[in-house]
Amino acid sequence: MSRRPVALAGPAGCALLALLAGAPGGVHAAQATQEAPPPVRLVAFTNEPREPELGEIFALNLQVRLAPGVVAFFPDTLVPAPDAVSAGTGTWELGLAPGDSVDVRATYPVIGLDPGGVLLPSLEVWTRPAGPGEEGGPRTVASLAPEAGSGRGTPVDPATVAGLERNVVLIGGALIMPLRAMTEAADGGLMPRPPADVLGGRWSPWLVAAVAVGVGAVAILAWLLLAGRERSGAIAPVLRPPPRAEALGELDRLRSLGWHANGRVVDFYDATTGVLRRFADRTSDDCGTFLTSTELLGRLAERWGTDQVAALRDAVRSAERVKFGSDRPAPNAAEADWATVRSWIEELPERS
């Protein structure tokens, strides 16, 4: 005997479907389609100042959300990145969160080790479900000692504590600026000098005279060598590459990081326009990095002409919508704006 599917229609069919959906198997199927929220995730982050100098300690502010019923142990320091590391102990406090979730506002001091766009250190948080009658929320890593059964002052390896889960939260990137003093020295051909009292309060005039004669001899020898190289046309740039070469190299390095294709499109646009700002600052006296985007485009239009800046204007405005709005372009669109900025710098006439 063959069986045919039965079509359910009308009130009776709807009632039967409702009963089937309300059955234990239906409830289990519905719940299986809902994914549990992650125990911890990054909601937002900022760094102050926004563009710290190389070697400057800056504050990395994190907004981290914990799922309901989760106990999270926050570390004192962050997991180092290749070009940025923690520079001290962080702090955290509770913030407002929707529903039964818990928000934690954490601040960690960080220092950048390389100029340009760098990856920030990541946050390592250990989590476990809250016990019966226990309230979820943040804890210090030091409070793991009683759970591990170790004595006071004994280092605790969270991986040895039963029930704990390791969560590594990737934060994002930041733009590290070269030291202003180094930039000014490179632009003006200046060299740092030691303090006037570097020899201390007790020194001999004969010693000073001998040092002065030695320095003079070295200076004359260096001048002769440089003069000979200049005549042969072999002098190379010193301290810092030309503005155009520096900007193009940094843009190529930025594209190789792939931020526009791995979810970090905001960092990609922020770093791209940062390269443009530094290039304009080095090539135009009135285009400092403190200008707004509108002011910068206006100064560039005055310098190079409106037609010359027309294509660049669209790319900069796209960056503003990404950095300060909700626009999130696809990777190919983001790379197109990057290419516009790079082509503009590469094809810009030499300064007259």
VMD Tcl script that draws the C-alpha trace (Angstrom):
set ca {
  {0.00 0.00 0.00}
  {1.44 3.35 -0.98}
  {1.25 6.37 1.24}
  {0.55 9.86 0.01}
  {1.37 13.08 1.83}
  {-1.63 14.61 3.54}
  {-2.21 18.32 3.03}
  {-3.36 20.15 6.16}
  {-5.55 23.14 5.60}
  {-8.10 25.18 7.47}
  {-8.45 25.70 11.24}
  {-7.96 22.02 12.01}
  {-4.67 21.91 10.13}
  {-3.42 25.06 11.83}
  {-4.32 23.65 15.24}
  {-2.46 20.42 14.51}
  {0.63 22.31 13.37}
  {0.51 24.37 16.55}
  {0.36 21.20 18.66}
  {3.29 19.71 16.78}
  {5.31 22.88 17.26}
  {4.50 22.87 20.97}
  {5.59 19.27 21.44}
  {8.90 18.62 23.28}
  {10.59 17.67 20.02}
  {9.47 20.95 18.46}
  {10.82 22.95 21.37}
  {14.15 21.15 21.13}
  {14.37 21.82 17.41}
  {13.62 25.51 17.88}
  {16.22 25.85 20.60}
  {18.82 24.03 18.53}
  {18.56 26.69 15.84}
  {19.45 29.45 18.33}
  {23.16 29.84 18.93}
  {24.28 30.69 22.42}
  {25.94 34.12 22.71}
  {29.71 34.09 23.20}
  {30.75 34.36 26.85}
  {32.75 37.53 26.14}
  {33.00 39.86 23.15}
  {34.37 43.30 22.32}
  {31.71 45.98 21.80}
  {33.92 49.03 21.15}
  {37.39 50.40 21.75}
  {39.16 53.75 21.59}
  {42.69 54.93 22.28}
  {43.66 58.28 23.82}
  {45.33 60.12 22.25}
  {43.92 58.92 18.96}
  {47.27 59.10 17.17}
  {49.96 58.60 19.84}
  {53.60 59.21 19.08}
  {56.18 56.46 18.84}
  {57.18 55.41 22.36}
  {54.31 57.37 23.98}
  {52.20 55.50 26.54}
  {48.52 55.84 25.64}
  {45.26 54.62 27.15}
  {43.44 51.78 25.39}
  {39.77 51.90 26.44}
  {37.71 48.72 25.92}
  {34.01 48.03 26.25}
  {33.61 44.28 26.78}
  {30.25 42.51 27.07}
  {29.77 39.34 29.14}
  {26.91 36.95 28.46}
  {24.35 36.41 31.26}
  {25.52 34.05 33.99}
  {29.21 34.22 33.05}
  {32.04 34.82 35.50}
  {35.03 36.42 33.73}
  {38.57 36.86 35.05}
  {40.25 39.94 33.59}
  {44.06 40.10 33.30}
  {46.34 42.83 34.62}
  {48.05 43.20 31.22}
  {47.31 42.42 27.58}
  {48.79 39.78 25.29}
  {51.66 41.52 23.41}
  {51.42 42.24 19.69}
  {54.50 42.48 17.43}
  {54.58 46.31 17.49}
  {52.53 47.23 20.60}
  {52.65 45.97 24.21}
  {51.19 46.72 27.62}
  {52.94 49.46 29.56}
  {51.44 48.87 33.00}
  {48.53 47.37 34.93}
  {45.02 47.91 33.59}
  {41.83 48.77 35.48}
  {38.15 48.00 34.88}
  {34.70 48.95 36.14}
  {31.10 47.92 35.49}
  {29.01 49.69 32.88}
  {25.45 49.56 31.56}
  {24.40 46.66 29.32}
  {21.15 45.53 27.68}
  {19.14 42.69 29.17}
  {20.92 40.40 31.60}
  {24.33 40.97 30.03}
  {27.18 42.69 31.86}
  {29.37 45.38 30.34}
  {32.90 46.01 31.57}
  {34.80 49.21 30.78}
  {38.50 48.39 30.94}
  {41.50 50.68 30.42}
  {45.02 49.41 29.73}
  {48.17 51.50 29.21}
  {49.84 50.57 25.90}
  {52.98 51.68 24.09}
  {53.66 51.47 20.33}
  {57.04 50.21 19.14}
  {56.84 51.04 15.42}
  {55.40 54.03 13.53}
  {52.46 53.55 11.18}
  {49.48 51.22 11.43}
  {50.08 48.55 14.09}
  {48.07 45.73 15.64}
  {47.06 46.39 19.23}
  {47.63 43.81 21.98}
  {44.78 41.33 22.50}
  {42.73 40.68 25.63}
  {42.89 37.24 27.24}
  {39.86 36.54 29.46}
  {39.15 33.30 31.31}
  {35.46 32.50 31.82}
  {33.24 29.91 33.49}
  {29.51 29.59 34.19}
  {28.32 31.13 37.45}
  {27.59 28.62 40.20}
  {24.26 28.19 42.02}
  {23.38 31.46 43.73}
  {26.50 33.13 42.32}
  {26.24 36.40 40.42}
  {28.04 36.60 37.11}
  {30.40 39.42 36.22}
  {34.06 40.39 36.16}
  {36.73 39.20 38.59}
  {40.48 39.73 38.86}
  {42.84 36.98 37.79}
  {44.30 37.07 41.30}
  {40.97 35.75 42.63}
  {41.66 32.49 40.82}
  {44.12 31.48 43.55}
  {41.46 30.13 45.97}
  {39.83 28.20 43.12}
  {43.15 26.64 42.21}
  {43.87 25.76 45.82}
  {47.27 27.43 45.75}
  {48.84 29.39 48.55}
  {48.89 33.17 48.73}
  {51.47 34.68 46.41}
  {51.79 31.52 44.32}
  {51.33 32.09 40.55}
  {48.20 30.44 39.18}
  {47.90 28.90 35.75}
  {44.23 29.37 34.77}
  {44.51 26.44 32.36}
  {44.82 24.12 35.37}
  {41.51 25.25 36.92}
  {38.60 22.98 36.03}
  {35.70 24.54 34.13}
  {37.59 27.57 32.85}
  {37.52 28.55 29.18}
  {40.17 30.72 27.54}
  {38.89 33.57 25.36}
  {41.26 35.72 23.29}
  {39.59 38.97 22.21}
  {41.24 40.61 19.20}
  {40.98 44.36 19.58}
  {42.07 46.08 16.36}
  {44.72 48.52 15.24}
  {46.04 52.00 15.94}
  {48.06 54.58 14.05}
  {51.40 55.35 15.72}
  {52.92 58.70 14.71}
  {56.68 59.31 14.41}
  {58.18 61.39 17.19}
  {57.54 65.07 16.47}
  {61.08 65.95 17.54}
  {62.51 63.37 15.12}
  {60.28 64.63 12.32}
  {61.30 68.23 12.84}
  {64.96 67.24 13.01}
  {64.68 65.25 9.79}
  {62.84 68.04 7.98}
  {65.19 70.77 9.15}
  {68.46 68.83 9.07}
  {68.91 69.31 12.83}
  {70.83 66.98 15.10}
  {70.24 66.57 18.85}
  {72.81 68.12 21.18}
  {73.72 67.11 24.75}
  {72.97 69.38 27.74}
  {75.43 72.20 28.39}
  {76.55 70.64 31.69}
  {77.11 67.15 30.31}
  {80.69 67.18 31.66}
  {79.48 67.92 35.17}
  {80.56 70.71 37.48}
  {84.25 69.70 37.70}
  {86.08 69.73 34.36}
  {89.39 70.88 32.94}
  {89.71 73.65 30.28}
  {92.47 71.57 28.66}
  {90.10 68.65 28.33}
  {87.46 70.85 26.74}
  {90.01 72.27 24.30}
  {91.17 68.77 23.35}
  {87.60 67.64 22.76}
  {86.87 70.74 20.67}
  {89.95 70.12 18.49}
  {88.99 66.48 18.01}
  {85.41 67.36 17.06}
  {86.65 69.99 14.63}
  {88.98 67.53 12.94}
  {86.21 64.96 12.58}
  {83.86 67.63 11.15}
  {86.44 68.72 8.57}
  {87.09 65.12 7.55}
  {83.36 64.43 7.21}
  {82.91 67.60 5.14}
  {85.67 66.53 2.76}
  {84.15 63.08 2.36}
  {80.67 64.48 1.73}
  {82.00 67.02 -0.72}
  {83.68 64.27 -2.70}
  {80.49 62.19 -2.74}
  {78.46 65.21 -3.82}
  {80.73 65.78 -6.79}
  {80.31 62.15 -7.79}
  {76.52 62.38 -7.39}
  {76.47 59.56 -4.83}
  {74.85 61.32 -1.86}
  {71.80 59.39 -0.55}
  {68.90 60.76 1.53}
  {69.66 60.90 5.25}
  {67.40 60.18 8.22}
  {64.10 60.01 6.37}
  {62.89 59.21 2.81}
  {61.19 61.90 0.69}
  {57.51 62.55 1.51}
  {56.14 60.85 -1.62}
  {58.25 57.70 -1.23}
  {57.45 57.49 2.47}
  {53.69 57.85 1.88}
  {53.57 55.29 -0.94}
  {55.59 52.78 1.07}
  {53.33 53.16 4.09}
  {50.20 52.78 1.95}
  {51.55 49.59 0.37}
  {52.40 48.24 3.81}
  {48.88 49.09 5.00}
  {47.26 47.23 2.10}
  {49.41 44.16 2.79}
  {47.91 43.95 6.30}
  {44.53 43.14 4.71}
  {42.48 45.11 7.24}
  {39.88 46.00 4.60}
  {39.16 42.31 4.00}
  {39.23 40.90 7.56}
  {36.63 43.06 9.31}
  {38.88 45.98 10.27}
  {37.69 48.38 7.58}
  {37.48 51.30 10.05}
  {41.17 50.90 10.91}
  {41.97 50.60 7.20}
  {40.31 53.92 6.34}
  {41.69 55.67 9.43}
  {45.27 54.64 8.58}
  {44.84 55.51 4.88}
  {43.69 59.06 5.56}
  {46.41 59.33 8.22}
  {49.04 58.74 5.54}
  {47.43 61.44 3.40}
  {47.47 63.90 6.32}
  {51.14 63.34 7.07}
  {52.04 63.65 3.38}
  {50.14 66.95 3.12}
  {51.78 68.18 6.33}
  {55.28 67.51 4.94}
  {54.60 68.98 1.49}
  {52.47 72.04 2.34}
  {53.17 74.63 5.02}
  {49.48 75.20 5.82}
  {48.24 71.58 5.87}
  {48.91 70.47 9.43}
  {47.59 67.16 10.77}
  {45.28 69.06 13.14}
  {42.97 70.15 10.30}
  {39.53 68.61 9.79}
  {38.93 66.70 6.58}
  {36.93 69.60 5.12}
  {39.68 72.08 5.98}
  {42.34 69.76 4.59}
  {40.52 69.34 1.26}
  {40.03 73.11 1.07}
  {43.74 73.79 1.62}
  {44.72 71.15 -0.94}
  {42.28 72.64 -3.48}
  {43.84 76.07 -2.94}
  {47.30 74.61 -3.46}
  {46.66 72.27 -6.40}
  {43.31 73.33 -7.87}
  {39.76 72.02 -7.48}
  {39.97 69.62 -10.43}
  {43.14 68.05 -9.07}
  {41.43 67.33 -5.72}
  {38.03 66.19 -7.08}
  {38.75 62.43 -7.06}
  {40.49 62.65 -3.69}
  {37.47 64.41 -2.19}
  {35.20 61.38 -2.80}
  {37.66 58.99 -1.13}
  {38.10 61.23 1.93}
  {34.35 61.63 2.35}
  {33.93 57.86 2.14}
  {36.48 57.55 4.94}
  {34.53 60.03 7.08}
  {31.33 58.00 6.68}
  {33.21 54.87 7.75}
  {35.11 56.36 10.70}
  {32.25 58.42 12.16}
  {29.17 56.65 10.77}
  {27.82 53.18 10.11}
  {29.02 52.76 6.53}
  {31.01 49.54 6.06}
  {32.07 49.19 2.41}
  {32.92 45.86 0.81}
  {36.65 45.04 0.52}
  {36.78 45.94 -3.18}
  {35.16 49.34 -2.52}
  {37.54 50.05 0.36}
  {40.54 49.12 -1.77}
  {39.24 51.39 -4.54}
  {39.26 54.37 -2.13}
  {42.75 53.36 -0.99}
  {43.88 53.25 -4.63}
  {42.44 56.73 -5.20}
  {44.52 58.15 -2.36}
  {47.64 56.33 -3.53}
  {47.23 57.41 -7.16}
  {46.68 61.02 -6.10}
  {49.91 61.06 -4.10}
  {51.85 59.20 -6.79}
  {50.66 61.42 -9.68}
  {50.82 64.75 -7.84}
  {53.24 67.18 -9.57}
  {56.44 68.04 -7.79}
  {56.15 71.09 -5.55}
  {57.18 74.24 -7.38}
}
mol new
graphics top color blue
foreach p $ca { graphics top sphere $p radius 0.5 }
foreach p [lrange $ca 0 end-1] q [lrange $ca 1 end] { graphics top cylinder $p $q radius 0.2 }
display resetview
